[in-house]
Amino acid sequence: MVSPLAHDDPQAIGPYTLVARLGSGGMGTVYLGRSAKGRTVALKTVHEHFAAQTEFRTRFRLEADAARIIGGQYGAEVIDADSLAPTPWLATEYVLGPPLDEAVVFCGVLPESAARVLGAALCDALAQLHRSGVVHRDLKPSNILLTALGPKVIDFGIARAAGDDRLTRTGSTAGTPAYMSPEQAIGGEHTAAGDVFALSAVLAFTVSGSPPFGSGQPADLLYRVRYADPDLSGVPDGLRPVLARGLAKDPEQRPDTTEFRTLLHDGGGDFAEHLPDAVLADIARRSAAVWEIQPSRLPVPAEEFTTPTSASQRPRVSRRALFALGGGVLAAGGAAGAWGLLAPDDDTAGPARKEPSRRTPGGAPRLVWKATVESEGIGDTVALPVGDDLALVAEGRLLCVDARTGERRAESELVDYPQTVLSDGERLFALDDRNHLVPVDFGTGSFQTPLARLDGLDGLDALETRLVIAIGRSLVLEGKTGKGWVRFAVDSRTGKEVWRRRMPTPADTFDELTATPVGSSYLRTQGESVSRIDARTGATRWSVRVPKKNTGGLSGGRRHAVSSDHLFLGAEELLALRLSDGKITWRFGKGRKFGKDYDASADHYGPPVFKDDVVYTTERNNGLIALDSRSGRLLWEEDKDAAVSLSFAANSTVSGRYFYVSPDNDAQWIAAIDLRTHRVAWTFQSPLGDRGGTTPTIMTLPQAKRLIVVRGTGVCALPLDA
């Protein structure tokens, strides 16, 4: 996804003028650049704080070497590189084709014939690497680009010589969990057989639209990779046994690339002949569009804040590293680091500055502060309000900030996953390495004296323990013991157990869990299970099954939309469930028209939002709609003439005169739709480039008068209109 340059991006790198951003992540940034003679290249750089580390400079040099080994036929041709520059950089050809993951999402799954030819070509690419003694270690759909002449493998950031563990920290795991081999998941040696495992997982995704071990939190994925059978139900019958061999747990049972190629290839013809028309059209569009891209740069924010990055802290051992995954700690290619919070760039005495306008020329509010929370994994940052402050939680990172100003309160590496951190609105709690429930000092980020010791609770499995919700003084937890699953509550003041109850074993323990308070009870959804639990006693008031096609599986981070008497869910249809018994009162969506270019299997509705007897939601190809919460009657629809494409994974919100939603692109983070005119009033451009993520979140903090936006690893705050 091409996006404008940030205001502080350099004008040029080496001999190449920067034109746009292609992406940014925890390790570095990739730019679109042009040479003096007009050649278009992709320029990969390493973040400054990593460039200062000898280990990462060595990794960067090895990445360039691996890219040269695979060459221009099977990879992006290396044009130039400088691993000794103050900021190391690598220039490769700009491949005119979509990443495989985008092709599947936007054009649909590939037919079996295309997947077989793709797999055979990737076997040739991997074989070329393996012959030189190099393994890729991070083969996944986003690292495979589709061109009319064949696939190209990119991103060799964690590739290394087979058997060389010198750049892998003891006990660490590098790679992408959904496509890791079992041996890689426990930090063991990743050989050429590991690349075959990853390729098999990639091909399963290509023909089914889902990785064979599902999705979810990294620890859950790694567990499934090691112990669960792959889900190949969506794979065509003829291809299923081939991929099953490649996904064997024992690397000795997997075919090598030569045998795998023979099993896959089922005929000749050019690669392009096997690709669907939609993919070929996308390749053609990208080939033409690259010449239309003109240099652009985001303006300097009117109120910019900057605070130096804190020094590296002592590495810690994660509590989840102690369990059955063999001590593996997931690391996204590397180590520590950081956050990028911004604070006043000029605090010297002098004449008062003229107060800048609170709005940009386009009508959007001006940025107040922004932050980047770089985690050890791949999940989204979670924002938890704590009084007038905000806790930003990612895997292995906690950042405590003043929600109004963005001033840093504390930074910590003690937390593990967002599911192990909980706010009761005023205080922050976490589970530590020993499975103790501990208060967190918001001023220092340190763990205080344990409130409750859970390690002796019927053999409670720390890997399966999670903080669910805080209601009043009760902190509700769930976990797996030697006698089955339990739900229990702990008093947040005394640490004493309030109640404990057996609970049904979740149908899929890896499905995301969402909980929302409703009076003295709470709503709990996980997968297809929807329940109402009494927070005073732990008793289940009611529990119903709602098919995933109507809940969207309630993916991670989604919030419940609740009125005084109904719960609203949305995916294929919109449903209203009575809070008294869970029965459906009304449903909406049957007979609606979504346009001719839509995927019938995709969600038709985004997460609903409730306010003042109105249910708001995004409807595919139609934009924002508003329904009467009591009857499900359509009240109005967004003006399509001014509409923008909206994200269906986003957590939206409504406040004052606006419905705030996330556009379906990386360049814009918010679209504000006026509830009176039903038109987009303004959009807010990303202040941090592409920060990735799967579930954008927008939330309001009325006391701090801030609108908070979370996208992947990036967080920013805007003034909240009344």
C-alpha positions in Angstrom: 0.0 0.0 0.0 1.6 3.3 -1.1 1.2 6.2 1.3 2.7 9.7 1.5 6.1 10.3 3.1 6.0 11.3 6.8 7.1 14.9 7.4 10.4 13.8 8.9 11.3 11.2 6.3 14.6 11.9 4.5 14.5 13.4 1.0 16.8 10.8 -0.3 18.6 7.6 0.6 21.9 7.0 -1.1 21.5 8.0 -4.8 17.7 7.5 -4.7 15.0 10.2 -4.2 12.2 9.1 -2.0 8.7 9.1 -3.6 6.4 7.4 -1.1 6.2 4.9 1.8 5.4 1.3 1.0 5.2 0.1 4.6 6.7 0.4 8.1 7.0 -2.0 10.9 8.9 -2.7 14.1 12.3 -3.2 12.3 12.3 -0.5 9.7 10.6 1.3 6.8 10.3 0.4 3.1 10.2 3.4 0.7 9.5 3.8 -3.0 12.4 5.5 -4.6 13.7 6.6 -8.0 17.2 6.9 -9.4 18.4 10.0 -11.3 17.7 8.1 -14.5 14.1 7.3 -13.5 14.5 3.7 -12.3 11.9 2.8 -9.6 13.2 0.8 -6.6 12.0 -0.4 -3.3 14.3 0.9 -0.5 14.4 -1.0 2.8 15.9 0.7 5.8 16.5 -0.2 9.5 15.2 2.0 12.3 18.0 4.1 13.8 18.0 2.5 17.2 18.5 -1.0 15.6 21.2 0.4 13.2 23.3 1.1 16.3 23.4 -2.6 17.2 26.1 -4.8 15.5 23.8 -7.8 15.5 21.2 -6.0 13.4 23.7 -4.6 10.9 25.0 -8.2 10.4 21.4 -9.4 9.9 20.9 -6.7 7.4 24.0 -7.7 5.4 22.9 -11.3 5.5 19.5 -10.3 4.2 21.1 -8.6 1.2 23.3 -11.6 0.6 20.2 -14.0 0.7 18.3 -11.7 -1.7 21.3 -11.9 -4.1 21.4 -15.7 -3.9 17.7 -16.1 -4.9 18.3 -13.6 -7.8 15.9 -11.8 -10.0 14.0 -14.8 -11.3 12.6 -15.9 -8.0 13.1 -12.8 -5.9 13.4 -9.0 -6.1 16.7 -8.3 -7.8 19.2 -6.5 -5.6 20.3 -3.3 -7.3 22.3 -1.6 -4.6 23.0 -1.8 -0.8 25.0 -0.1 1.9 25.1 -2.0 5.2 27.8 0.4 6.6 25.8 3.6 6.1 24.6 5.4 9.3 21.1 4.0 8.4 21.7 0.8 6.4 19.7 0.4 3.3 18.9 -2.1 0.6 17.6 -1.2 -2.9 15.8 -3.9 -4.9 13.6 -3.8 -8.0 10.1 -2.7 -7.3 8.0 -5.8 -8.1 4.9 -5.0 -10.1 2.4 -7.4 -8.5 0.3 -7.9 -5.4 1.4 -9.8 -2.3 -0.2 -13.2 -2.2 -2.2 -12.3 1.0 -3.7 -9.2 -0.7 -4.5 -11.2 -3.9 -6.5 -13.8 -1.9 -8.3 -11.2 0.2 -9.3 -8.9 -2.6 -9.5 -11.3 -5.6 -10.6 -14.5 -3.8 -8.9 -17.9 -3.3 -6.8 -19.3 -6.2 -8.1 -22.4 -8.0 -6.2 -25.6 -7.5 -4.4 -25.4 -10.8 -3.0 -22.0 -10.0 -2.0 -23.1 -6.5 -0.1 -26.1 -7.9 1.8 -24.0 -10.4 2.5 -21.4 -7.7 3.8 -24.1 -5.3 6.0 -25.7 -8.0 7.6 -22.3 -8.8 8.1 -21.6 -5.0 9.8 -25.0 -4.7 12.3 -23.9 -7.4 12.9 -20.6 -5.5 13.5 -22.4 -2.2 15.7 -25.0 -3.8 17.9 -22.3 -5.1 18.3 -20.9 -1.6 18.8 -24.4 -0.1 21.5 -25.2 -2.6 23.5 -22.3 -1.2 23.0 -23.5 2.3 20.4 -20.8 3.2 16.9 -21.2 4.7 14.3 -18.5 4.5 12.6 -19.1 7.9 9.7 -16.7 7.4 7.9 -17.8 4.2 4.3 -16.5 4.4 1.8 -15.0 2.0 2.8 -11.4 2.5 6.4 -12.3 1.5 5.4 -13.7 -1.8 4.6 -11.3 -4.7 2.7 -12.4 -7.8 3.8 -11.2 -11.2 2.7 -12.3 -14.7 6.0 -14.3 -15.0 5.9 -16.1 -11.7 6.1 -15.5 -7.9 8.9 -13.7 -6.3 10.0 -14.4 -2.7 11.0 -11.3 -0.6 12.0 -10.3 2.9 15.0 -12.3 4.0 15.3 -10.4 7.3 15.7 -13.6 9.4 17.1 -15.9 6.7 20.4 -17.5 7.7 22.7 -20.3 6.9 21.3 -23.7 7.8 22.6 -24.7 11.2 23.9 -21.2 12.1 22.3 -20.1 15.3 24.7 -17.4 16.2 22.2 -14.6 15.4 19.3 -16.3 17.2 19.2 -15.5 20.8 19.0 -18.4 23.2 15.4 -19.4 23.8 14.0 -17.1 21.2 11.8 -17.8 18.2 11.8 -15.7 15.1 9.2 -16.0 12.4 5.4 -15.7 11.9 3.4 -18.1 14.1 0.7 -19.1 11.6 3.4 -20.4 9.2 6.1 -21.7 11.5 7.2 -25.3 11.6 6.8 -27.2 14.9 10.6 -27.3 15.4 10.9 -23.5 14.8 8.0 -22.9 17.3 10.1 -24.3 20.1 13.3 -22.4 19.1 14.8 -25.5 17.5 16.9 -25.6 14.3 14.9 -24.6 11.2 16.2 -26.6 8.3 15.1 -26.7 4.6 12.2 -29.0 5.8 10.9 -26.1 7.8 10.6 -24.0 4.7 8.6 -26.9 3.1 6.2 -26.8 6.1 5.8 -23.1 5.7 5.2 -23.5 1.9 2.5 -26.1 2.6 0.8 -23.7 5.0 1.0 -20.9 2.5 -0.6 -23.1 -0.2 -3.4 -24.1 2.2 -4.1 -20.4 2.7 -4.0 -19.8 -1.0 -6.8 -22.2 -1.8 -8.9 -21.9 1.3 -8.4 -18.3 2.5 -7.3 -19.4 6.0 -4.0 -20.6 7.5 -4.2 -24.3 8.4 -3.7 -23.6 12.1 -6.2 -20.7 12.3 -5.5 -17.3 13.7 -5.3 -15.7 17.2 -2.7 -14.9 19.7 0.9 -16.0 19.0 1.1 -18.4 22.0 -2.2 -20.1 20.9 -0.9 -20.5 17.3 2.4 -21.9 18.4 0.6 -24.5 20.6 -1.6 -25.5 17.6 1.4 -25.7 15.3 3.0 -28.1 17.7 0.1 -30.3 18.8 -3.0 -29.8 16.6 -3.8 -31.3 13.2 -4.0 -28.8 10.4 -7.4 -27.8 9.2 -7.4 -28.7 5.5 -11.2 -28.9 5.2 -11.2 -26.0 2.7 -8.4 -27.5 0.5 -9.5 -29.3 -2.7 -9.5 -33.1 -2.4 -6.7 -33.6 -4.9 -4.4 -31.2 -3.1 -5.2 -32.2 0.5 -2.9 -35.3 0.8 0.0 -33.4 -0.8 -0.2 -30.5 1.7 -0.8 -33.0 4.6 2.6 -34.5 3.8 4.3 -31.1 3.8 2.7 -30.3 7.1 3.9 -33.4 8.9 5.1 -32.7 12.5 8.2 -34.7 11.9 10.5 -32.9 9.5 11.9 -36.3 8.3 8.4 -37.2 7.0 8.2 -34.1 4.8 9.2 -34.2 1.1 12.1 -32.1 0.0 11.6 -29.4 -2.6 12.3 -31.6 -5.5 9.8 -34.3 -4.5 7.3 -31.6 -3.4 7.5 -29.9 -6.8 6.8 -33.2 -8.5 3.8 -33.8 -6.3 2.4 -30.3 -7.0 3.1 -29.7 -10.7 0.2 -31.0 -12.9 0.9 -29.5 -16.3 2.7 -26.9 -18.3 1.8 -23.5 -19.6 2.9 -20.0 -18.6 2.3 -19.0 -15.0 -0.1 -16.2 -16.0 -2.3 -18.7 -17.8 -3.3 -20.2 -14.4 -4.0 -16.9 -12.6 -7.6 -15.7 -12.2 -8.6 -12.7 -14.3 -9.0 -10.5 -11.2 -5.3 -11.1 -10.2 -4.1 -10.4 -13.7 -6.1 -7.2 -13.7 -4.5 -6.1 -10.4 -1.0 -6.8 -11.8 -1.8 -4.7 -14.8 -3.2 -1.9 -12.7 -0.1 -1.8 -10.5 2.2 -1.8 -13.5 0.5 1.3 -14.9 0.0 3.0 -11.5 3.7 3.0 -10.5 4.4 5.7 -13.1 1.5 7.9 -11.8 2.9 8.1 -8.3 4.1 11.6 -7.5 6.2 12.6 -4.5 4.0 13.7 -1.6 4.7 14.4 2.1 2.5 14.8 5.1 2.6 18.3 6.8 4.3 18.8 10.1 1.7 18.4 12.9 0.9 21.8 14.5 1.3 20.4 18.0 4.1 18.0 17.8 5.6 16.4 20.9 8.8 14.4 21.2 10.5 12.5 24.0 13.8 10.5 23.6 13.4 6.8 23.3 14.3 5.2 26.6 17.5 3.1 26.9 17.3 -0.6 26.4 16.2 -2.5 29.4 17.5 -5.8 30.8 16.0 -8.7 28.8 13.3 -10.6 30.7 12.0 -14.1 30.6 8.3 -14.2 29.7 6.0 -16.2 31.9 4.7 -17.9 28.7 8.3 -18.9 27.9 8.3 -21.3 30.8 5.6 -23.7 29.5 5.0 -26.4 26.9 6.3 -24.5 23.9 9.8 -25.5 24.8 10.8 -22.2 26.2 10.4 -20.3 23.0 9.8 -16.6 23.3 8.2 -15.1 20.2 10.2 -12.2 18.7 9.4 -10.4 15.5 12.9 -10.7 14.2 14.6 -9.1 17.1 14.9 -7.4 20.2 14.0 -4.5 22.2 12.8 -1.5 21.8 10.8 0.9 22.0 8.3 3.2 21.8 8.1 6.5 20.0 6.1 8.9 22.1 6.1 12.5 21.2 6.2 15.5 23.8 6.9 19.3 23.5 9.8 20.1 21.3 10.3 23.5 22.9 9.9 24.0 26.6 12.3 27.0 26.8 11.1 30.3 28.2 10.1 33.0 25.8 7.1 34.8 24.3 3.9 32.7 24.3 3.3 31.1 20.9 0.2 31.9 19.0 -2.4 29.2 19.7 -2.7 27.2 16.5 -6.0 26.4 15.0 -7.5 23.2 16.4 -8.4 22.1 12.9 -6.5 21.4 9.7 -7.5 23.2 6.4 -9.5 20.0 5.5 -11.6 20.3 8.7 -10.0 17.4 10.6 -8.8 18.1 14.2 -5.1 18.6 14.6 -3.0 15.9 16.2 -2.4 16.2 19.9 0.0 13.4 20.4 1.1 10.1 18.9 3.0 7.0 20.0 4.4 3.8 18.7 4.5 0.7 20.9 6.8 -1.8 19.3 6.0 -5.3 20.6 7.7 -8.7 20.6 5.0 -10.2 18.6 2.4 -9.5 15.8 -0.8 -8.6 17.7 -2.5 -5.2 17.8 -1.8 -2.7 20.6 -4.7 -2.6 23.2 -5.6 0.7 24.9 -7.0 0.5 28.5 -8.3 3.7 30.2 -7.0 4.1 33.7 -8.5 7.2 35.3 -7.4 10.1 33.1 -4.5 8.1 31.8 -4.1 5.4 29.2 -2.3 2.0 29.4 -1.0 0.9 25.9 -0.4 -2.9 26.0 1.2 -5.0 23.4 3.0 -8.3 23.6 6.0 -7.8 25.9 5.4 -4.0 26.2 3.4 -1.7 28.5 3.4 2.1 28.0 1.6 4.3 30.5 0.7 7.8 29.2 -1.3 10.8 30.2 -4.3 10.5 27.9 -4.7 14.3 27.5 -1.1 15.3 26.8 0.6 12.1 25.8 3.2 12.6 28.5 4.9 9.3 29.4 4.3 8.0 32.9 6.2 4.7 32.6 7.4 2.0 30.3 7.7 -1.7 31.2 8.7 -5.0 29.6 7.1 -7.1 32.4 3.8 -7.8 30.7 3.2 -10.7 28.4 0.0 -10.4 26.4 -2.9 -8.0 26.5 -5.0 -10.8 27.9 -2.8 -10.8 31.0 -3.5 -7.1 31.8 -6.8 -5.6 33.0 -8.0 -2.1 34.1 -10.9 -1.6 36.5 -11.1 2.0 35.4 -8.9 3.4 38.1 -6.1 0.8 38.6 -4.2 -1.6 36.5 -3.6 -5.3 37.2 -1.6 -8.0 35.5 -0.6 -11.7 35.8 3.2 -12.1 36.4 5.6 -14.8 35.5 4.5 -17.0 38.4 0.8 -16.7 37.7 0.3 -14.2 40.5 -2.3 -11.4 40.2 -0.4 -8.2 40.8 -1.3 -4.5 40.9 0.8 -2.4 38.4 2.3 0.9 39.6 1.2 3.3 36.8 4.0 5.8 37.6 6.8 3.3 37.2 5.3 0.3 35.3 6.6 -2.0 38.0 4.7 -4.9 39.5 3.7 -4.5 43.1 3.2 -7.1 45.9 1.0 -9.9 44.6 -2.7 -9.4 45.4 -3.5 -13.1 44.9 -1.3 -16.1 44.3 -3.0 -18.3 41.7 -0.2 -20.9 41.2 -1.7 -23.2 43.8 -5.3 -23.1 42.6 -6.0 -26.7 41.6 -3.0 -26.8 39.3 -4.1 -23.7 37.3 -2.4 -23.7 33.9 -0.7 -20.4 33.5 -0.7 -20.7 29.7 -4.5 -20.9 29.9 -5.2 -18.3 32.5 -6.7 -14.9 31.5 -8.1 -11.8 33.0 -11.6 -11.4 31.7 -13.3 -8.3 33.2 -13.5 -6.0 36.3 -16.9 -5.3 37.8 -17.1 -3.2 41.0 -14.4 -4.7 43.2 -14.4 -8.1 41.5 -11.7 -9.1 39.0 -13.0 -12.1 37.0 -10.5 -14.7 35.7 -10.8 -17.9 33.7 -8.4 -20.8 33.5 -7.8 -24.4 33.0 -7.0 -26.6 36.0 -6.2 -30.3 36.3 -10.0 -30.9 37.0 -11.3 -28.8 34.0 -12.0 -25.2 33.3 -13.0 -22.7 36.1 -14.2 -19.2 36.4 -13.5 -17.3 39.5 -13.5 -13.7 41.0 -10.9 -12.0 43.2 -11.6 -8.9 45.4 -9.4 -6.1 43.9 -8.8 -4.6 47.4 -8.2 -7.7 49.6 -7.1 -10.3 47.1 -9.6 -12.8 48.6 -11.4 -15.2 46.3 -15.1 -14.1 46.0 -16.5 -17.1 44.2 -15.4 -20.0 42.0 -17.4 -22.1 39.6 -16.8 -24.8 37.1 -17.4 -23.7 33.5 -17.9 -25.6 30.3 -14.8 -26.2 28.3 -14.7 -23.7 25.5 -15.5 -25.3 22.1 -12.4 -23.6 20.8 -10.1 -22.2 23.5 -8.2 -20.2 20.8 -11.2 -18.1 19.8 -11.0 -14.6 21.1 -13.0 -13.8 24.3 -15.0 -10.5 24.7 -16.7 -9.4 27.9 -18.8 -6.3 28.6 -20.4 -5.3 32.0 -24.2 -5.1 32.2 -25.2 -3.9 35.6 -24.1 -6.5 38.2 -23.5 -9.1 35.4 -21.5 -9.3 32.2 -21.9 -10.5 28.7 -19.3 -13.1 27.5 -18.8 -14.1 23.9 -16.3 -16.5 22.5 -16.7 -18.1 19.1 -20.4 -19.0 18.7 -21.1 -18.9 22.5 -23.0 -16.0 23.9 -23.6 -15.9 27.7 -24.7 -13.6 30.5 -22.8 -14.2 33.8 -23.8 -12.9 37.2 -20.7 -11.1 38.5 -21.7 -11.5 42.1 -22.0 -15.3 42.1 -20.5 -16.5 38.8 -23.8 -18.2 37.9 -24.7 -18.3 34.2 -28.1 -16.6 33.7 -28.4 -17.8 30.1 -26.2 -19.1 27.3 -27.1 -19.4 23.6 -25.3 -20.4 20.5 -25.1 -17.9 17.7 -23.5 -19.1 14.4 -20.3 -17.4 13.5 -21.9 -16.1 10.3 -23.9 -13.8 12.5 -21.2 -12.9 15.1 -18.2 -12.7 12.8 -16.6 -15.0 15.4 -16.4 -11.9 17.5 -12.8 -11.5 16.6 -10.3 -10.0 19.0 -10.8 -6.5 20.3 -14.4 -6.2 19.2 -16.8 -4.6 21.6 -20.3 -5.4 22.5 -23.1 -3.0 21.5 -25.6 -3.0 24.4 -28.8 -1.1 25.2 -30.8 -1.4 28.4 -32.5 -4.5 27.1 -30.6 -5.8 24.1 -27.3 -7.0 22.8 -26.6 -6.2 19.1 -24.4 -8.5 16.9 -23.4 -8.1 13.3 -21.7 -10.1 10.5 -23.9 -11.7 7.8 -26.9 -10.1 9.4 -27.6 -7.7 12.3 -29.2 -9.4 15.3 -30.8 -8.0 18.5 -30.7 -10.5 21.4 -32.8 -9.8 24.6 -30.6 -9.4 27.7 -33.3 -11.2 29.7 -32.9 -14.6 28.0 -30.7 -14.3 24.9 -33.6 -14.8 22.5 -33.5 -13.0 19.1 -35.9 -10.0 19.0 -35.2 -8.8 15.5 -32.8 -9.4 12.6 -31.8 -7.1 9.7 -30.1 -7.7 6.4 -32.3 -10.2 4.5 -33.0 -8.8 1.0 -30.5 -6.0 1.2 -28.4 -5.2 -1.9 -24.7 -5.0 -1.5 -23.7 -4.4 -5.1 -22.5 -6.9 -7.8 -18.8 -6.9 -6.7 -19.0 -8.4 -3.3 -18.0 -11.7 -1.7 -21.2 -13.4 -0.4 -19.1 -15.3 2.2 -17.6 -12.0 3.7 -19.1 -10.1 6.6 -21.9 -7.8 5.4 -21.9 -5.7 8.6 -19.2 -4.3 10.8 -19.4 -4.2 14.7 -22.6 -2.4 15.7 -22.5 0.7 18.0 -25.4 1.8 20.2 -26.3 5.3 21.3 -29.6 7.0 22.2 -32.0 4.3 20.9 -30.1 4.0 17.6 -27.9 1.2 16.3 -25.2 2.3 13.9 -23.1 -0.1 11.8 -21.2 -0.2 8.5 -22.9 -2.1 5.7 -20.8 -3.5 2.9 -20.7 -1.3 -0.2 -23.4 0.9 1.3 -21.5 2.7 4.1 -22.9 3.7 7.4 -26.6 2.9 8.3 -28.7 3.7 11.3 -31.5 1.4 12.7 -34.1 1.9 15.4 -32.8 -0.3 18.3 -36.2 -1.4 19.4 -37.6 -2.6 16.0 -34.6 -2.9 13.7 -36.3 -0.5 11.3 -33.9 1.3 8.9 -33.7 5.0 9.8 -31.2 6.4 7.3 -28.2 5.5 5.2 -24.9 7.4 4.5 -24.9 9.7 1.5 -23.0 7.5 -1.0 -21.8 10.4 -3.1 -19.5 11.4 -0.2 -18.8 7.9 1.1 -15.4 6.3 1.7 -14.6 2.6 1.8 -14.8 1.6 5.5 -13.0 -1.1 7.5 -15.3 -4.0 8.6 -12.8 -5.1 11.3 -12.7 -1.7 13.0 -14.1 -0.9 16.4 -16.0 2.3 15.7 -17.6 4.8 18.1 -20.2 7.6 18.2 -19.8 10.9 20.1 -21.6 14.2 19.8 -22.5 14.9 16.2 -20.1 12.3 14.6 -19.8 8.6 14.0 -16.1 7.8 14.0 -15.0 4.9 11.8 -11.8 3.6 10.3 -11.4 3.9 6.5 -10.3 0.7 4.7 -6.8 2.0 3.8 -3.6 2.7 5.6 -3.3 6.3 4.7 -6.4 7.5 6.6 -7.1 6.6 10.2 -10.5 8.2 10.9 -13.5 9.2 8.9 -16.0 11.3 10.8 -19.6 11.0 9.5 -22.0 13.8 10.4 -25.1 12.3 12.0 -27.2 15.2 10.7 -26.1 15.3 7.1 -25.2 11.6 6.8 -22.0 12.6 4.9 -18.3 12.3 5.7 -17.4 15.6 7.3 -13.6 15.0 7.5 -11.0 12.4 7.4 -7.7 12.2 9.3 -4.5 11.2 7.7 -2.2 8.7 9.3 0.5 10.5 11.4 2.7 7.4 11.5 2.5 5.8 8.1 1.4 2.2 7.8 1.4 0.6 11.2 -0.3 -2.6 10.2 -2.7 -4.3 12.5 -5.9 -6.3 12.0 -8.5 -4.6 14.2 -8.4 -0.8 14.1 -9.9 0.7 17.3 -11.4 4.2 17.9 -12.4 5.2 21.4 -13.5 8.3 23.2 -12.2 9.6 26.6 -14.7 12.3 27.6 -12.9 13.3 30.8 -9.6 13.8 29.0 -11.5 15.3 26.0 -9.6 13.0 23.6 -10.4 10.8 20.6 -8.0 7.8 20.7 -7.1 5.8 17.5 -5.2 2.6 17.6 -3.8 1.0 14.4 -1.5 -1.9 14.8 1.5 -0.6 16.7 0.5 3.1 16.3 -1.6 5.2 18.6 -2.7 8.8 18.3 -4.9 11.3 20.1 -7.1 14.1 18.7 -9.3 16.7 20.4 -12.8 15.3 21.1 -15.6 17.5 19.9 -18.5 18.0 22.3 
